[in-house]
Amino acid sequence: MASAATTAAAEWEAEARKVLVARKPAFGLPTACPTCLPALLYLRMAKVPFDIHVDTSFPDADHIPYVEFGECVAFNNEKGGVIEYLKEEKIVDLTSNLPSDSYPDLLSTKAMVSTWLADALQYELWVVTDRSVAQDIYFSDLSWPIGKILHWKKTRDVKQLLGITKLNAAEREDEIYRKANAAYDALSMRLGDQAFLFGNSPTDVDALFLGHVLFVLNALPGTSTLRSYLQNYDNLVNFAERMKVQLLAVDSSSGGSGSSAPSSSSMPRKGTSSGQSYKPKPRAKKERTEEEKKFRQRTKYFLATQLVAVLVFLLIMGGVDSPELDDEYDVEYED
């Protein structure tokens, strides 16, 4: 374990510019993905020079975002995610200088952001709002039938994850929003008039929370209940606006394209467009064949499931509206 950590740290130091692979930009953000945005913000807060590349190959992939440096790759679905990987390997840890007596508060605050606020955002993105927001982030590069089926599948998965059925939908909605509002209230008191949640220096909790707030304010529609709750807390909104200027000014000035002037940290690699799909390189030569097989198998599986989904959609569900799809989903729960 120690040698692996040493190798990762050495690779990090040896690589002048790292690569963050994320989903594409939208809504004036360098990446519109609510999972990718905190990783990007964490690297910016740590003043790490990196390039941004867009991966459109797997819209449902849980390994995105990921960071490449040298022969190493930090995937989102391993070791708790990109941020936790960088902390665990002692590569980039913004909490290292935090007083030890602050850790209990930091952990409880992080748990609140990662559960109550994350659940509320998922609920609004996949259950409450229409397909347009998720379409822009995940499915716009796919054909309409495939995008619609994948959106329906994700909506069903989120409802299952949040424990929502046709019978308890109103009750669960009230609970989700009540917890989200309570989280905003607690975070507003935690922040106060400080620069960051835990004093004058950023932590990983700041990156997680800032990613949430920027997505809610910029991506969710004006009718969003979550957005209306958030806007009741001026210091949280002001915090997000101030940090957006400091951390994302270059991206905003370029119209949210995800790339900017050569001197910026979001400059694409030579010969690679930030709008093209991007695949990770292997973490080590021994793993090269295994990684290639993994991605080839995932590609075949993804294409096969898409084909089956389209055939089912056209033969069985063709022409029905999305509310009818939701009704069928609810029937499955009642059974």
N, C-alpha and C positions, 0 to 999 in steps of 0.2 A: 504494500500500500504506500509506504513511504517513498519507494523508488518510483512508483507510478506518479505520485504527486510531484516529486522532484523533476521527472521528465516533462510533465505538463507545464510546470512553472518555467522550466528551461526553454521549452518550445515557445511559450508566451513571450518570454524576454527576447528570444532570438528573432521573432516575427515582428517586423517594424509596423506593419498595418494588418490588423485583424479583419475578418469578414463576418458581418452579421447577415445571415440569410433570413429574410422575413417575407411576409405577404405584402402586396403592393400598396402604394400610397393612395389616399383618398381623403376627402373632407378636410383638406388643408394639413393633413398629418403625413409625416414621412413613411409611416406604415399605419394602415387603418385597422390592423388586427389588434384586438384588445389584449391578446396574449403576447404579441411581438413588441408592442409599444413599451411596456415596462423594461424589457431587456435592453432596448435601444436607449431609453432614458438612463438606465443604470450605467451603461458604458459612457454616456455623455457626462453624467455626474462624476464619474471616476476619471474624466478627461483622457479616455482611451482613444487613440486614433484608429478608426476602422472604416471600412467600406460597407455599403449596403447593397445587397443583391436580392432580387425578387425571385421567389420560387412559385411558379404557377402549376407545377406538375401534379401536385396532390392537394386539392383544395380541402380534403378532410384529414390531412396528415397531422398527427399529434407530435411529430418530431420537430416541427417548425414552431418557434424560431430555433436556430442553432448558430453557434459561433465557431468558425474555423480559424485555427492558428497553427502554422507549421503543419505537422502531421496529425494534430489533435483536433477533435470535434466535440463540442459540448452541445448535446441535443436537449431539447425541451422535455422529452419524455424519459430522461435518465437523470438520476441523482437529484430529483426534485426540481429540475429545470435549469436553465442557463445560469441564472443568478446564484442559485444554491451550489451549482457545480463550481463556479468561480470562487465562491466563498470557501467551500469545502477543500478545494485544492490550494487554498491560500494564495490565489492569484490576484483577485481583486475583492477586497472585503472592506466595505465602507463602514462597517460597525466595529472594526478592530480597535479604534480609539475611543469607543463609547465606554463610559464608566460601567463597571460590572453591576452596580445596583440599578442600572437602567434596563437591563436585559429582560426582566419579567414584564415590564411595561411594553417594551418593544415587541416581545413575542405575543402578548395578548392583543396588541394593536394590529400586528401582522395577521393574526388569526382572524380578526374581525374583518379586515380588508379582503382576505383570501376566501372568506366564507360568505358572510352576509352581503357584502357589496358585490362580490363576484357572482353570487347566485342571482341577485337582483338584476345585474347587467345581462346575464345569460337569459333571464326571463324576458326582459324587454327586447333583446336582440332577436330571439328565436320564437317567442310566443306572442308578445303583444304587438310589435311593429309589423308592418307588411314586409314583403320579401325584399324590398328595394335596398335596404341598408346591407343586409347579409349578401345580397346579390352582388353589390359593388365590391365587397371585400373578398368573397370566396368564389363565386360562381360565374362571374361575367365573362370568363374566357371559355365557358362550356356552352354547349347547345342548350336551347330552352328546355326540352324535355328532361335532360340529364340534370340541369340546374334545379328544376322544380322538384324532381324526385329526391335529390340529395338534401334540398332544403326541408322537405317534408320529413325525411328520415332524421335529420338533425333535430327538428322540432320535437319529434316523438322521443328521441333520446333525452333531450333536455327535460321534457315533461316527466319522463321516468326518473331521471336523476333528482329532480326537485320534488318527486312524489305527488305530482298533479294528476288528478283523475277528473272525469266529468262531474262526479259528485262533490268533490272538495275544491274545485277550481277557485271559487270566490274566497273561500277560507284561506287557502294557500296564498292567494294573491295578497290578501290583507296582511298575512304574516310576513311575507317577503318584503313588502314595502315598509311595514312597521320596523323590521330589523334594519333595513337600509337607512331609514330616517334616524333611528337610534345611533347607528354607526356614524352618520354625518354629524350628529350632535356631539358625540364623544370625540370625534376627530377635530371638530371645530374648537372644542375646549382644550384638547391636547395641543393644537397648533397655536392658539392664541394669537399673539403678535410676533411670534418667533419666525425666523427665516425658514426653519424646517421643523418637522414634527418632534425631533429630539435635539433641539438646540440650534446651533449655527452651522452644523455640518449635515450633509445628506446621509441617509441610510438606505438600505434596500426597501424598507417600508415606504419611504418617500417615493421611490421609483414605482413601486406597485400602486400606491394610492394616486400618484400623479398620472400614471397611465390610465387608471380608471376615470379620473375626473376629466382629463382631456378627451377621452372617447365619449363620455356622456355629454359634454358641452359641445363637441364638434360633430359627432356622428349621429347621435340620436335626434329624432325630430323634435320640433318645438312642442308637440303635444305629449311628449314623454313625461310620465309621472315622476320617474327617477330624476330627470333633469329639473323639474319644478321643485322637488325637495332639495336638491343640491343648491339651487340658486337662492335659497333662503339663508345660506351661510356665506356672507360676503367675504370672510377671511379665507375660506376654502377656494372660492372662485378667484379672488385676487392672487392667491398662492399659485393657482394653475396658470393664470394669465402671465404672471411675472416669470415663472419657470419656463413657460412656452417661449417667451421672448429670449431668455437666456440660453436655453438648450436647443430650441428648434428654429431659431431666427433664420438660419441659412436655408432650411427646408421650406419655411413659409414664404420667403422671398422668391423662391424658385417655383412657386405655385403648387407646392406639395408633390413635386414630380419624383422625389426620392433621390435625385442627383443634383449636384450643384457645381460650383466652381472647383477647379482642380485642387485648391488649397483646403477644401472642406473635407470633413470626415465621411461624407456620403458619396465620394467620387467613385464611380464604377471602375472596375478593372478594365484594362485595355482589351478591346475586342469583345466585351461583354456588356450588353445593354441591361440597364436596371429593370427593364420591362420584360425580359426574357426569363424563362424558367432556369433554375439553377439547382444543381445536385451537389451534395457534399462530397468532398474527397475523403478517402479512408483515413482513419485515425492512426494507423500504422501499417507498415508493409504486410505484416502477417494477417491483418484483418482486411486487406484490400479485396481479396476474392470473396470473402464472406459478405462484405458490405455491398459489393456489386451484385451478388446473388440476391441479397435481401431486397435491394431496390428493384431488380428485375422481377422478382416474384411479386413485390408489391404493385408494380406497374401492371403486370398481367392480371392480378386479382382485381385491381381498381377498374381496368378496362372491361373485364368480364362482368363485374357487378354493375357497371354502368350500362352495358349492353342488356343484361337481364332486366335491369330497372326500366329501361326505355321500352323493352318489349312488353313487360307487364303493364306499364303505363298506357301504351298504345292499344293493347288488346283488351285490357280489363277496365282501366280507369280513364281511358281516353275521353276528353271533353268535359270531365267533371271539374267543378270549382274546388278551390282549396278548402272551404268550409266543409265540403262533403268528405274530403280526405280526413279532416279533423274528426268528423263524426265516426268514421270507420276506426280511427285510432282509439276513440273513446270506447267504442264497442269492445275492442280488444281488452280494455281494462275491466269492463263490466263482466266480461266472461271470466 
